[in-house]
Amino acid sequence: MKKLIITDPYRKKLGKIHEKKNLERKIKAKKRRKIGSKSTGGNSTSEIIDYFLNNSKGKDRSKYVDGKWRITIPEYFSFITNPNKAIDVLYSVCVVARKKGFMKIWFDHRKCKVLDLGASTVLDILVLELTRERPSMKKWLMGGYFSEDEKVNNLLKCTGLLEHLAIPEHKPPLSLREKFIKLDLIEGYKSTQLKEKDSQAQETASERFAKYFSECFKKTGYILADEGQSKLMEMIAEVIDNAERHSGFNQWFAMAYMDQSSDLEDIGECQLTIFSFGRSIYQSFKEGDTLQETLDDMKSLATRHRKREFFSPQQKYSEEDLWTMYSLQDGVSSTNSPGKGTGTIKMIDAFQKLGDSVFEYKNPEMVLVSGSSRIFFDKTYQLQEVTIKRDQRQIIAFNDVNSLEERPNPKHVHSIDNYFPGTLLNMKFFMDKKYLKGYKGAEEQ
């Protein structure tokens, strides 16, 4: 079985790279007053790793075998299909990161068949945090096994851990790199002292997203018009704003790609993820500066669900799930600011419509995981206009009557056994030339 290993010569080079990055990171931290690491006795430890370790409810799946800490990546390493096992892997990395002395970490991808961008990128962030807090290569060795699935290996090399560690031995050939259109990993920051720069940072990230999507659309023969770019940037900016407000670290992460390595012509698989560590959506609404009217509406709706005995651990549906779902609705925001609260759901709705395919087995799927709540989107339920308090609002209630008064479909809104200490959005959709050609609303969208 083919191994992926960081060799000794490269470990020294990587150490110098991380020493340089750590110095740059310390300078930026002083300027931004960014929370990210803390000093203990001269050593810098990652607060992100500590926070994940102390707040997630994962299970440690690492095993000490042949002098190495082995972490087995599950068959579905995905927040879309298997969030509990994904969190177990991430928690295991944090547990191993706190082992003392020389450390060997081995990531075993042999059984992995599905690798989604959200799970992959969170793993990469935790591993990068580990390498930053242990810049001396005398303290660790990292390696592992490739998957038996070629697609998983392509993602590892082009968008995953091997890409972010920049390991030269496993650099993908040009023929493979050309099949990926990527929005490289963005580490965004927010400082309460620098409001104007926050806005500029969001705008820059939104522009990068718009440029990325424009390149993807060009591959299908479409051009993202100025109005479309403007709408997309507006939606992305609000999603980023949400990520910043929920974050306990004044920091958020984003990445996207389009994979055209499939044998099918004129179709690319796209994935996009945006996430932050910190408060869940539920915590943000309960503990934040939420509009009193919104808070009253949420509490009243929760009371009615409770009276009808909708909340049940056996049914995996809780008040937290309801509040998380409610937060997605038109006009709902966790801040005391009118006009917020539509960006995330509008973006999901747009790419559910545009990101479909003529192939029945290729369906857009999107997931929001926050705390112990998971909201799953596919083509089953769509945004619909509903009259609420004499106002027309776009609502998605995930049930057949599209009513927030009724219990949502447990496949689409439910509790997970573990806990993700933050909020993560992962979208999978397609750029299918044949589908877009037959979709009447493509030009308008």
BALUM-434964 format. One record per atom (N, C-alpha, C, O): residue in one letter; x, y negated, z negated. Coordinates in pm, whole numbers, plus 50000, padded with zeros to 5 digits. Layout:
aXYZ/...
END
This chain:
m500855011950000/m500005000050000/m500894987650000/m501834986649921/k500584978250089/k501394966350104/k501264957349983/k500164954649935/k502414952649934/k502414944049817/k502624929449858/k503174926649965/l502174920449775/l502474906349790/l503234901949666/l502704902549555/i504464897749685/i505344894949572/i506084881749596/i506464878749709/i506274874049490/i507144862449497/i508564867049471/i508864871549360/t509434866149568/t510794871249556/t511664861649474/t511314849949456/d512794866749423/d513664858749337/d514154845849401/d514074835349337/p514674846049526/p515124833449586/p514014823049592/p514244811149568/y512814827549625/y511714817949638/y511244813249501/y510774801949487/r511364821849400/r510964817749266/r511774805749220/r511234796749155/k513064805449252/k513894794049215/k513434781549289/k513364770649232/k513114783249418/k512644771949499/k511304766949445/k511074754949434/l510414776249412/l509094772749360/l509234765549227/l508464756349197/g510224769849146/g510454763149019/g510814748549037/g510314739948965/k511684745749133/k512064731849161/k510884723749211/k510704712149174/i510064730149295/i508874723349347/i507944719449234/i507434708249229/h507714728949140/h506784726249031/h507364716448930/h506624708748869/e508724716648911/e509344706848823/e509124692748878/e508834683348803/k509264691449011/k509034678449076/k507574674349064/k507254662949033/k506664684149089/k505224681149081/k504824677748938/k503964669248917/n505444684448840/n505114681448700/n505504667148664/n504784660348591/l506664662648716/l507094648948690/l506104639048753/l505714629248690/e505704641748878/e504724633248944/e503404633348869/e502724623148857/r503044644948818/r501784646648746/r501784638648616/r500764632648580/k502944638448545/k503034630848420/k502904615948445/k502274608748368/i503524611348556/i503444597148590/i502004593248621/i501514582848576/k501314601848701/k499914599148735/k499034599548611/k498104591648597/a499344608648521/a498534610048400/a498594597448314/a497584593348256/k499774591348307/k499914579148229/k499134567848293/k498514559748224/k499164567148426/k498474556548497/k496964558148488/k496234548348472/r496504570548499/r495064573048503/r494494576448366/r493284576548347/r495384579248269/r494944584148138/r494114596748156/r493074598448093/k494584605448244/k493844617548280/k494044628548176/k495164631048131/i492944634948139/i493034646748054/i493354658448142/i492684660348244/g494354666548108/g494654678148191/g495604687548122/g495544699648142/s496494681948040/s497434690247968/s497764683647836/s497604671547820/k498224691447743/k498594685847613/k499984690747576/k500414701447620/s500664683047498/s502034686347461/s502054693347326/s501454688747229/t502754704447322/t502914711847195/t504364715647180/t504854724947244/g505064708247092/g506454711647066/g507334710447188/g508274718247204/g507054700847273/g507884698847392/g507414706547512/g507884704047623/n506494716047493/n505974723747606/n504594718547644/n503784715147557/s504334717947773/s503054713147822/s502134724947848/s502474733947926/t500974725047785/t500024735947808/t498784730247876/t498384718947851/s498194738347959/s497034733948038/s495764733747954/s495364743947898/e495134721947946/e493864721147876/e492764727747955/e491774732347897/i492914728348087/i491914735148169/i491874750048134/i490804755848118/i493074756248123/i493134770348085/i492564772347945/i491764781547923/d492964763747852/d492444765047715/d490934763247710/d490234770547640/y490434753447786/y489004750747786/y488234762647843/y487214766747787/f488724768047954/f488044779648014/f488074791447918/f487084798447902/l489214793547855/l489374804747762/l488424803547644/l487854813547600/n488244791447593/n487444789347472/n485944787847498/n485144789447406/n485574784947622/n484164781847649/n483454791647742/n482224792147742/s484194799147820/s483514809047904/s483224821547820/s483824823547715/k482304829647867/k481944841847793/k482344854247872/k481664864447869/g483454853047943/g483914864248024/g484494875547940/g484714874147820/k484734886448006/k485374898047944/k486784899548000/k487004897648120/d487704902947914/d489094904747956/d489234918048029/d489134928647967/r489474917548159/r489614929648240/r491084932648273/r491364941748350/s492004925048216/s493424927348245/s493884940148175/s493394943748068/k494854946948238/k495414959248181/k496934958748193/k497474954448295/y497604963148088/y499064963348089/y499514976748144/y499404986948077/v500024976748267/v500414989048336/v501814987448393/v502084977948467/d502714996648359/d504084996748412/d504784983348393/d505454978348484/g504614977548275/g505314965148246/g504694952748308/g505314942048307/k503484953848363/k502814942448427/k501394940948373/k500754950848336/w500934928648368/w499524926048340/w498774926248472/w498904917148555/r497994936748491/r497284938448618/r495844933348604/r495124937148512/i495464924848699/i494094919748705/i493484924548836/i493904920548945/t492484933148825/t491864939048943/t490754929948994/t489824926548921/i490874925949120/i489844917749183/i488704926949227/i488964936849295/p487474924049189/p486344933249220/p486024933649368/p486524925549447/e485204943149405/e484794944749546/e484174931849599/e484444927849713/y483344925449518/y482744912549555/y483264902049458/y482724900449348/f484294894949498/f484824884049417/f484134871349466/f484644863949550/s482934869049410/s482044859249470/s481044853749369/s480414861349296/f480924840449364/f479864834349283/f478514835749352/f477474834949287/i478524837649483/i477264839149556/i476604852349523/i475394852949503/t477384863049516/t476814876449497/t477124882749362/t476394891649319/n478194878449294/n478604885549173/n479274876049073/n480454877749042/p478554866149021/p479184856048935/p479754861548805/p480774856648757/n479124871848747/n479614877148620/n481004883048633/n481874880348550/k481224891148735/k482554897148753/k483584886748796/k484764887848763/a483134876648870/a484044865948908/a484564858848783/a485754856048772/i483654855848689/i484054849148565/i484954858148482/i485864853148416/d484714871248483/d485584880648411/d487014879548460/d487954879148380/v487204878948592/v488554877648650/v489194864648604/v490354864648563/l488454853648611/l488994840648575/l489344840148426/l490374834648387/y488484845948345/y488754846548200/y490004854948173/y490814851448087/s490164865848246/s491324874648228/s492624867248257/s493624869148188/v492614858748360/v493804850748394/v494164841748276/v495334840348241/c493154835548214/c493404826648100/c493934834247980/c494794829247907/v493414846447957/v493904854647846/v495374858047867/v496184856547776/v495714862647987/v497094866348018/v498014854148011/v499164855247968/a497504842548053/a498314830248051/a498784826747911/a499784819847895/r498064831447809/r498434828247671/r499304839047607/r499574838547487/k499734848947685/k500684858847633/k502044852247616/k502434843747696/k502754856147514/k504064850247487/k505174858147556/k505024869947587/g506284851247579/g507444857847637/g507354859147788/g506474853347851/f508284866747845/f508314868847989/f507054876248034/f506614885847969/m506484871748143/m505184876848185/m505224881148332/m505724873848418/k504704892848360/k504484897348498/k502974898348520/k502274905548448/i502484891248620/i501054891648652/i500884897548791/i501524893148887/w500034907648801/w499794914348928/w498304913448964/w497444918048888/f498004907449078/f496624906549126/f496384917749226/f497014918449331/d495454926449191/d495194938349273/d493924936149357/d492814937249306/h494104932949485/h492984930249575/h492574942649656/h491754941549747/r493134954249625/r492934965849712/r491464969349733/r491084973649842/k490624967549630/k489214971249643/k488344959649689/k487144961449714/c488924947949702/c488134936049735/c487714936049882/c488544937649972/k486394934349905/k485854934050041/k485234920550076/k485104917150194/v484854912949972/v484244899649994/v484934889649902/v485024891649781/l485434878849961/l486134868549887/l485504855149922/l485714849950032/d484724849449828/d484134836549862/d485044825249815/d485884827149727/l484864813649875/l485794802649853/l485734797349711/l486764793449655/g484534797249651/g484414792049516/g485234800049416/g486044794349342/a485034813249413/a485774821749320/a487274821149347/a488084820449255/s487624821549475/s489034821349514/s489714808349471/s490834808649420/t489034797049489/t489654784149459/t489764781749310/t490764776049265/v488774785849231/v488884784549085/v490064792949035/v490834788548950/l490194805149088/l491344813549052/l492644806449084/l493574806349003/d492724800549203/d493954793749245/d494284782149152/d495454780149118/i493264774549111/i493494763149021/i494064768048888/i494994761948836/l493514778848834/l494014784148707/l495444789048721/l496264786848632/v495754795748832/v497124800548854/v498084788748873/v499204789048821/l497654778448946/l498494766648963/l498734759648829/l499824754648804/e497704759348744/e497874753648610/e498914761748532/e499724755948459/l498884774848547/l499844783448479/l501264780448526/l502184779348444/t501454779148657/t502794776448709/t503284762548668/t504484760348653/r502354753248649/r502754739748607/r503164739348460/r504064731848422/e502504747548377/e502864747348236/e504054756448209/e504664755748102/r504404765048304/r505594773348291/r506494771048413/r506664780148494/p507064759048426/p507874756148544/p509124764648555/p509654766648664/s509594769748442/s510784778248447/s510414792048499/s509564798848441/m511044796148609/m510734809048669/m511254820748585/m510994832448616/k512004817548478/k512474828248391/k511344833448302/k511494843648235/k510224826248304/k509134829748212/k508044838248275/k507184843348204/w508054839748408/w506994847648469/w507394852848607/w508284847448672/l506714863148647/l506824868748782/l505424872048828/l504634877548751/m505114868848951/m503754870949000/m503804879249128/m504714877749210/g502814887849144/g502734895949264/g501384902749272/g500424898549207/g501314913349353/g500044920349363/g499954929249485/g500954932649547/y498724932849517/y498444941449631/y497444934749724/y496474928649679/f497694936049852/f496724931249950/f495484940149950/f495494951349899/s494424934950010/s493194942550026/s493314952350142/s494184951050228/e492434961950143/e492324970850258/e491464964550367/e491334969950477/d490884952950336/d490024945750431/d490814934350496/d491354925750427/e490884934450628/e491694924550700/e491184910350678/e491974901050665/k489854908650673/k489294895250656/k489694889350522/k490044877550515/v489664897250416/v490074892550284/v491534888050288/v491874877650233/n492404895950352/n493814892450362/n494034879650441/n494884871450407/n493244877850547/n493334865450625/n492984853250540/n493634842850549/l491954854750456/l491544843850369/l492604841050262/l492864829550230/l493204851650207/l494274849950109/l495434841950167/l496014833350101/k495754844950292/k496914838550355/k496614824350404/k497484815650400/c495384822150449/c495054809350511/c494374799450418/c494524787350435/t493624804450318/t492884795250231/t493014798650083/t492534791049999/g493634809750049/g493634814449911/g494944812549838/g495684803149864/l495214821749745/l496334820449654/l497674819449725/l498514811249688/l497874827449827/l499144827149900/l499334813849971/l500464808849983/e498234808050018/e498304794850083/e498664784149981/e499504775550009/h498054784449863/h498284773949765/h499644775149696/h500204765149652/l500174787349687/l501524789049633/l502594787049740/l503784786449711/a502134786149867/a503044783549980/a504194793449985/a505354789649995/i503844806349978/i504864816849979/i505284819650124/i504464824550202/p506524816650161/p506934817550302/p506864831650360/p506584833450479/e507114841950274/e507084855750327/e505714859650380/e505604868650463/h504674852850332/h503314856550370/h502604845250446/h501374844550447/k503384836650508/k502784826050588/k502114832250710/k502744840050782/p500844828950735/p500134835250847/p500714830750981/p501204819550994/p500664839451081/p501164835551213/p500324824351274/p499174822351234/l500884817251368/l500204805951431/l498884810351494/l497894802951489/s498864822251552/s497644827251618/s496484828351520/s495334826551558/l496794831451391/l495744832351289/l495404818551235/l494234815351215/r496404810251211/r496164796851157/r495284788651250/r494484780551204/e495424790651380/e494644782951476/e493164786451472/e492324778851522/k492824797851410/k491424801951402/k490714796251279/k489524798651259/f491454788651197/f490874782651078/f490904767451089/f491954761451116/i489734761251069/i489664746751050/i489464744650901/i488494749350843/k490404737350839/k490384736450693/k490284722050644/k490824712750704/l489584720750534/l489684708750452/l490514713250332/l490014720250244/d491774709150329/d492674713850225/d492184709650087/d491404700250072/l492654716849987/l492224714849850/l492354700149809/l493424694149823/i491254694649759/i491234681049708/i491144681649556/i490254688149501/e492064674849488/e491974673049343/e491604658549320/e492444649649333/g490354656149286/g489874642449266/g489894638649120/g489734647049032/y490094625849095/y490174620948958/y489214609448937/y488824602549031/k488844607448812/k488024596048775/k488604589848649/k488944596948554/s488704576748648/s489144569648529/s488084559448493/s487654551648578/t487664559348370/t486664549648328/t487214535448332/t486464525748325/q488534534348343/q489154521248347/q489224515648489/q489454503748507/l489034524148588/l489284519948726/l488074522748814/l488124531448900/k487004515448793/k485744517848864/k485924516049014/k485414524049093/e486644505349055/e486804502649198/e487574513849265/e487224517949376/k488624518849200/k489404529749258/k488614542649263/k488784550649354/d487724544749163/d486854556549166/d486044556649295/d485974566749364/s485444545049327/s484624543849447/s485454546549572/s484994553149665/q486684541349574/q487564543449688/q487934558149702/q488004563449813/a488184564849588/a488544579049591/a487394587349645/a487604596449725/q486154584249600/q484984591449651/q484824589249800/q484514598549875/e485034576649843/e484874573449984/e485894580950068/e485574586150175/t487144581350019/t488194588450093/t487864603250105/t488004609050212/a487414609449994/a487034623649998/a485864625750092/a485844635450169/s484874616750088/s483714617850177/s484134616750323/s483614623850408/e485074607750351/e485574606150487/e486284618850534/e486144622950650/r487034625050443/r487724637550479/r486724648650508/r486914656450601/f485654649350428/f484604659050455/f483954656450591/f483744665750669/a483634643850618/a482994640350744/a483884643850862/a483414648950964/k485174641250849/k486124644750956/k486184659750977/k486214664551091/y486194667150867/y486214681850874/y484974687150946/y485094695251037/f483794682450905/f482564687150968/f482494682851115/f481974690151199/s483014671151145/s483034666551283/s483854676051371/s483464679251483/e484994680651318/e485824690151391/e485094703351410/e485194709551516/c484364707751307/c483604720251317/c482524719251424/c482354728351505/f481794708151425/f480724706351523/f481284705751665/f480654710551759/k482464700051681/k483074699251814/k483304713051873/k483214715151994/k483604722651785/k483834736351831/k482564742451891/k482634752051968/t481404736951854/t480134742151907/t479614733552022/t478534736252075/g480384723252060/g479964714652170/g479114702952127/g478554695952212/y478994700651995/y478214689351943/y479144678951883/y480274681951843/i478664666751878/i479404655851816/i478594650551699/i477394648051712/l479254648851586/l478584643251469/l478524628151489/l479534621151476/a477334623051520/a477154608951552/a477434600251429/a477504605051316/d477584587051454/d477894577751346/d476854578351234/d477204578251116/e475574578951273/e474514579551173/e474614592451091/e474424592450970/g474904603651162/g475054616451094/g476234616250998/g476154621550887/q477354610251041/q478524609250954/q478194600950830/q478594604250719/s477464590050851/s477104581250740/s476234588550639/s476454587350518/k475224596150687/k474344603650597/k475134614350522/k474934616450403/l476034621150595/l476824631650533/l477734625950424/l477834631650316/m478384614850453/m479264608550354/m478484604150231/m478984604950119/e477264599450253/e476424595250141/e476074607150052/e476114606149930/m475714618550115/m475384630550038/m476604635849963/m476514639149845/i477744636650033/i478964641649972/i479374632849853/i479774637849748/a479264619649872/a479644610349764/a478814612849639/a479324612049528/e477514615849658/e476674618249541/e477004631549476/e476984632749353/v477324641849557/v477714654749500/v479004653049419/v479124658549309/i479964645249473/i481214642749402/i480944634849274/i481544637549170/d480054625049283/d479704617149166/d479134626149057/d479444624348939/n478284635749096/n477744645348999/n478854653448935/n478864655548814/a479814658049019/a480924666148968/a481754658148868/a482184663448766/e481964645448898/e482744636848808/e482034634848674/e482644635548568/r480724632348682/r479974629348560/r479864641448469/r479834640048347/h479784653448528/h479684665548446/h481034669748390/h481104676948291/s482114665348455/s483444670048417/s483864664748281/s483614653148248/g484494673348204/g485064668948078/g486524665048094/g487164661147996/f487054666048216/f488464663348241/f488674651848340/f489784649848388/n487604644348369/n487704633348467/n488314638248597/n489054631048663/q488004650548634/q488654656848748/q487684666348816/q486864672748751/w487784667148949/w486954676549024/w487794682149139/w488834676649175/f487314693049197/f488044699949303/f487094702949419/f485904705249399/a487634702849539/a486814705949657/a487694712149766/a488884709249776/m487074720649846/m487784727049957/m486754732450055/m485624735450016/a487134733850182/a486224739450283/a487044745550396/a488204741950417/y486424754750468/y487064760250587/y486014765050685/y484864767550648/m486424766450811/m485634773650911/m486534784450970/m487624781651020/d486074796750963/d486824808451009/d486274813051144/d485114816951155/q487114812551245/q486724816951379/q487434829751421/q487584832551540/s487884837551322/s488624849751353/s487724861551388/s488204872351421/s486394859451381/s485444869951416/s485544873251565/s485954864951645/d485154885451599/d485134889551740/d484004882751817/d484014882551940/l483034877251744/l481894870751809/l482314857251864/l482984849451796/e481924854351987/e482284841652049/e481334830552002/e480184833151966/d481824818352003/d481024806351978/d480354806351841/d479284800451824/i480984812751744/i480424812551608/i481544812251506/i482544819351519/g481384803851406/g482364803051299/g481674803751164/g480594798151146/e482294810751070/e481754811350933/e482384800250851/e483614799050845/c481554792150788/c482024780950708/c481744783250561/c480704788650524/q482674779050478/q482434778950334/q482924765650277/q483924760150322/l482194760750179/l482514748150112/l482294750049963/l481304756049922/t483214744949882/t483034745549738/t483424732249675/t484404725949715/i482654727949577/i482954716349494/i482674720349350/i481614725749320/f483634717949260/f483404721949122/f484194713249025/f485144706449063/s483774713648901/s484484706848793/s484324714848666/s483384722748653/f485234712848573/f485154719248442/f484634709148341/f484964697348347/g483824713948247/g483294704848146/g481874708848108/g481554720648097/r481034698648089/r479654701248050/r478864707748163/r479104705148281/s477924716148126/s476994721548225/s475964710848259/s475884700648192/i475184713148364/i474114703748401/i473124702448285/i472684691448252/y472784713648224/y471854713748111/y472374705047996/y471624697047940/q473654706547963/q474244698447856/q474264683747893/q474024675147808/s474544680848020/s474614666848065/s473254659948049/s473184648348009/f472184667248081/f470854661348067/f470454659747920/f469864649647882/k470774669547838/k470364669047698/k471204659247617/k470704652947524/e472504658147652/e473414650247569/e473824637047635/e474424628547569/g473494635147763/g473934623347835/g472954611847827/g471984612147750/d473224601647908/d472394589647911/d471274591448014/d471224584448115/t470394600947988/t469324604248082/t468144594748066/t467814590747955/l467524591148178/l466314583048172/l465294589648079/l465044601648090/q464714581847988/q463784587647891/q462594594147960/q462114604447914/e462124588148069/e460994593948142/e461344607748197/e460534617048190/t462564608948252/t463034621848304/t463144632048192/t462734643548207/l463694627748080/l463854636747965/l462504641447913/l462334653247881/d461554632347906/d460204636047859/d459544645847955/d458894655347912/d459714643548087/d459124652548187/d459714666548173/d458984676448180/m461044667448155/m461714680348141/m461234687748018/m460924699748024/k461164680647904/k460734687047779/k459284691747788/k458934702347738/s458454683647853/s457054687247867/s456894699647955/s456114708647924/l457634700048065/l457574711648154/l458084724148084/l457514734948099/a459154722648007/a459704734047932/a458694739147830/a458574751247810/t457964730147765/t456934734247668/t455844742447736/t455394752547682/r455434738147856/r454384745647928/r454894759347972/r454134769047969/h456134760348013/h456714773348051/h456804782347928/h456564794447936/r457154776347816/r457284784347694/r455934789747648/r455824801147604/k454904781547657/k453554785847616/k453054797347704/k452304805847657/r453474797547830/r453054808247919/r454014820147913/r453904829547992/e454944819447819/e455884830447793/e456724833847916/e457004845447943/f457114823547990/f457994825648106/f459424828448061/f460124836448122/f459864821747952/f461234823347906/f461394836847839/f460644840447748/s462394844447886/s462584857747832/s464004862547862/s464424862347978/p464754866947759/p466084872547784/p466034884847874/p466934887147955/q464954892647859/q464814904647942/q464634900948089/q465154907648178/q463884890148114/q463654885448251/q464784876248299/q464774871848414/k465724873448211/k466874864848243/k466434851248295/k466904846448398/y465534845248222/y465064831748256/y464934823848127/y464254828148034/s465594812148121/s465644804247999/s465344789648027/s465214785448143/e465234781947919/e465014767547933/e466184761048009/e465994751648086/e467394766147987/e468564760948059/e468414762748210/e468764753848287/d467884774248251/d467664776748394/d466644766948452/d466814761848562/l465574764548375/l464534755248420/l465104741248437/l464864734648539/w465864736548338/w466424723148346/w467404721948462/w467454711648530/t468184732448484/t469144732148595/t468414731448729/t468804723848817/m467344739348743/m466544738748866/m465884725048881/m465864719448990/y465354719748772/y464654706848777/y465624695648817/y465234686048884/s466884697048777/s467884686648808/s468104685048957/s468594674649002/l467754695349036/l467974694849181/l466864687349255/l466994684349373/q465784684549186/q464624679049255/q464824664449293/q465624657249233/d464084660249392/d464154646649445/d463944636249335/d462944636449264/g464924627249322/g464794616149229/g465194618949086/g465094610149001/v465664631249056/v466034634648918/v467544632848901/v468334637548982/s467924625948795/s469344623548769/s469614624048620/s468744621048538/s470854628048585/s471244628548443/s471744615048394/s472134613848277/t471744604848482/t472184591648440/t471014582048438/t469984584348501/n471194571448366/n470154561248354/n470234551648472/n470254539448455/s470294557448594/s470454549348715/s469414553448818/s469424565048861/p468524544648859/p467514547848959/p468164551149093/p469254546249123/g467494559349173/g467954562049309/g468934573549320/g469324577249430/k469334579349206/k470264590549209/k469484603649213/k468274603949188/g470204614649247/g469624627749227/g469064634549350/g468214643349338/t469534630749471/t469034637449590/t470134643149678/t469864651049768/g471384639049653/g472474642749742/g472694657649754/g472804662849866/t472774664849641/t473084679149644/t472024686949720/t472344694849808/i470764684849685/i469694692749746/i469514689149893/i469194697949974/k469714676549930/k469604672650071/k470714678950154/k470484683150268/m471914679550098/m473014685650170/m472774700550189/m473004705950297/i472314707250084/i472004721550094/i470914723850199/i471024732950281/d469874715550195/d468764716950290/d469244714950434/d468844722350524/a470104704950455/a470604702050591/a471384713850646/a471214717550762/f472254719750563/f473084730650614/f472364744050615/f472804753450682/q471254745150542/q470414756950559/q469774756750698/q469614767150762/k469414744750743/k468764743450873/k469754744250988/k469524751251086/l470874737150974/l471854736651083/l472824748451079/l473424751851181/g472974754650962/g473984764950946/g473494779050965/g474114788550916/d472374780651035/d471824793951060/d472494800051183/d473364793851245/s472094812151218/s472704819251330/s471654827351405/s470604830651350/v471944830351530/v471044838851608/v471144853351563/v470274861451596/f472184856651489/f472354870251439/f471634871551304/f471904863851212/e470744881151294/e469914882651174/e470724885751049/e470314882350938/y471864891951065/y472664895650948/y473594884350905/y474334885950807/k473574873250975/k474384861750936/k473454850550889/k472974842550969/n473214850050760/n472304840350702/n473044830750611/n473934834950537/p472704817850615/p473324808450522/p472934811750379/p471764814350351/e473914811750289/e473674814650147/e474454804450065/e475614801450094/m473814799149963/m474444789049881/m474084791449735/m473004796449704/v475004787749646/v474774790249505/v475274778449421/v476284772249453/l474534775749316/l474954766049215/l475044773649083/l474064779549037/v476224773549023/v476424780048893/v476864769348795/v477834762248818/s476124768248685/s476434758148584/s476104763848447/s474954767148419/g477114764848360/g476874771248231/g476474785748252/g477204793448315/s475324789548198/s474844803348217/s473684804048316/s472924813648316/s473544793748401/s472464793448500/s473004795248641/s474074790248676/r472244802548721/r472594804648861/r471374801648948/r470294807348927/i471544792849047/i470494789549143/i470984794149280/i472024789749329/f470224803049342/f470624809049470/f469714804149582/f468484804649570/f470314799549690/f469564794249805/f469774803249926/f470904806949959/d468684806649992/d468764812450126/d467564806850203/d467044796350167/k467144813550308/k466054808150390/k464654810850333/k463654806650391/t464584817750219/t463284821550163/t462464809350123/t461264808650152/y463104799750057/y462384787850009/y463044775350065/y464274774450074/q462214765550101/q462704753150160/q462144741150083/q461144742150012/l462824729950099/l462284717450044/l460954714050111/l460824715150232/q459974710050030/q458674705950084/q458214693350012/q458524691049895/e457474685250085/e456964672850025/e455774675949935/e454824682749976/v455824670849812/v454784673449712/v454424660149646/v455274651649625/t453134658549614/t452694646549543/t452794648749393/t452154657649338/i453594640549328/i453764641149182/i453584627149128/i454324617949162/k452594625649041/k452284612448984/k452104601849093/k452604590649083/r451384605749197/r451054597049311/r452264593449397/r452154585349489/d453414599249368/d454614597049450/d454884609349535/d454654620649491/q455374607149658/q455764618049745/q457234621649717/q458124613349732/r457444634149677/r458814638449646/r459124651649714/r458234659949735/q460404653649747/q460874666149806/q461164675949693/q462004673349607/i460454687449694/i460544697049584/i460884710949639/i460384714949744/i461734718049567/i461954732249594/i461844739549460/i462714738149374/a460764747249443/a460474753649314/a460784768549314/a460634775149211/f461224773949427/f461634787949439/f460514797649401/f460764808149341/n459274794049439/n458164803549427/n457214801349545/n457344791549618/d456284810449564/d455444810449684/d454534798349695/d454144794549805/v454184792249582/v453284780449586/v454064767449573/v453474756649571/n455374768349563/n456264756749551/n455794747249440/n455684735149460/s455534753049325/s455094745249211/s456064746949095/s456424758149059/l456494735949037/l457384736448921/l456664741548797/l457294744948698/e455334742148803/e454554747448691/e454624762648684/e454344768548579/e455004768948794/e455044783548799/e456484788448782/e457444781048804/r456604801148742/r457914806948721/r458634808748856/r458014813748950/p459894804948866/p460624807048991/p460974821749013/p461024829548918/n461194825249137/n461604838849172/n462904842349099/n463894835249113/p462914853249020/p464104856548940/p465344859649024/p466464859148973/k465164862749152/k466324864849239/k467034851649265/k468244851349289/h466284840749260/h466834827749299/h467174818749181/h468074810349192/v466484820249070/v466764812048951/v466824821448831/v465814827448795/h467974822748770/h468094831948657/h469344829048575/h470234821748617/s469384835148457/s470554834148370/s471574844748409/s471214855448459/i472844841648387/i473894851548403/i474384855648265/i474204848248168/d475024867248255/d475494872148126/d476664863848075/d476804861547954/n477514859448167/n478684851548130/n478344836748131/n477184832848143/y479384828548117/y479184814048110/y480304807348188/y481484809648161/f479924798948286/f480934791248358/f481024777448293/f480034770048293/p482184773948237/p482304761248163/p482464749348258/p483544743448268/g481404746048324/g481414735148421/g480284737348521/g479284743748490/t480464731748640/t479464733148746/t480164735848877/t481144729148911/l479654745648952/l480264749449079/l479194750949186/l478154757149164/l479454745049301/l478604746649420/l479404753949525/l480524749949557/n478844764649579/n479504772149688/n478494774249800/n477424779849779/m478854769849919/m477964770850035/m478624779350144/m479784777350178/k477854788750197/k478304796550312/k477284794650424/k476094797250405/f477744790150540/f476844787950653/f477624790250782/f478814793550778/f476964788550894/f477584791951022/f477494780351121/f476544772551119/m478474779651207/m478444770651322/m478274779651444/m479234785151498/d477024781151486/d476664790351594/d476174782251713/d475094776251709/k476954782151819/k476634774151937/k475284777851996/k474524769052036/k474984790752004/k473724795252062/k472544790951974/k471494786952026/y472714791851843/y471634787851754/y471374772851764/y470224768551777/l472434764951760/l472274750451766/l471654746151899/l470894736451904/k471994753252006/k471444749952137/k469934752052138/k469214744652206/g469454761952065/g468024764852063/g467274758051950/g466054759151940/y468014750851865/y467354744251752/y466934730151794/y467774721751826/k465654727851792/k465104715251845/k465554703151766/k465654692151820/g465824705151640/g466184693551558/g467674691051549/g468094682551470/a468474698251627/a469934696851615/a470394682551640/a471204677151565/e469874676451749/e470304662751780/e469904653151669/e470694644551629/e468654654551620/e468194645551516/e468964647751385/e469324638051318/q469214660351351/q469934663351228/q471354658051237/q472134659551143/
END
